[in-house]
Every structure is written in structure tokens, then in C-alpha cells.
Amino acid sequence: LGVPSNAVLLFELEILELQKGVPEGFLFIWLQDSPEPLFPAMDMNQDQEFSAFIKQQVAEGRGRLHPGIDRDIVLRDMFKKQDRNADGKITEEDLNIIVNEDEEVPKHEEL
């Protein structure tokens, strides 16, 4: 049966789950201080290790992944972003680190 073009449609929605998000542009955020120094704690030289490290941080409540996107896709995108020379490994030089200009202290923007 067709719906007349002048019909008013009413939709009722039920929220089944509500998740906290992450700031725009981020795929992962730390909920606690990141391990210091970060690279030795990660020692992530391939995608599988990187994914395992991030999954562990989320499972232990230390970090949060971007909600609403498949976890494996988020992890793959995070790895690609950090693997700056696209060699399939993340080195200490690859990590995205910024300096807080006020304190001149290295800060980890995102993994």
C-alpha cells in the first residue's frame, strides 16, 4: 500500500545503549595517564601487537575507542595513521607526539 504524499509520519525511537564518545578527530583517547615511556610499553612493531595493546588498554579501562565504528576498522585506521612510512611497523619515531608549548613537555596526542 502506498503512503499518501501529504501523510504525516511519526517515528518512535528507543535508545538501547548510550556510549561516551571521543573528541572529534580522535579514534582513541586515554582515560588515565598513558604508560611512560609509551613506546617500550607498547613495543608495537606490527599491527597485531598494536591492536592487542589498544584492546588491553580499553579492557582495563585505561582508554576508549571511537564508538559507533567497528573496533577492527578503528584499530586498522589507528595503525595506518601511526605507521608513517607504511612499512607495516610502528617505530618510536612513528608515534604521533606533540609538545605542549606552555610546559615544553612531550604529550601523546593520540595513538
Secondary structure as GFF3:
##gff-version 3
##sequence-region A 1 111
A	DSSP	beta_strand	28	30	.	.	.	ID=ss1
A	DSSP	alpha_helix	38	42	.	.	.	ID=ss2
A	DSSP	alpha_helix	47	59	.	.	.	ID=ss3
A	DSSP	beta_strand	63	65	.	.	.	ID=ss4
A	DSSP	alpha_helix	71	82	.	.	.	ID=ss5
A	DSSP	beta_strand	97	100	.	.	.	ID=ss6
A	DSSP	beta_strand	105	108	.	.	.	ID=ss7
###
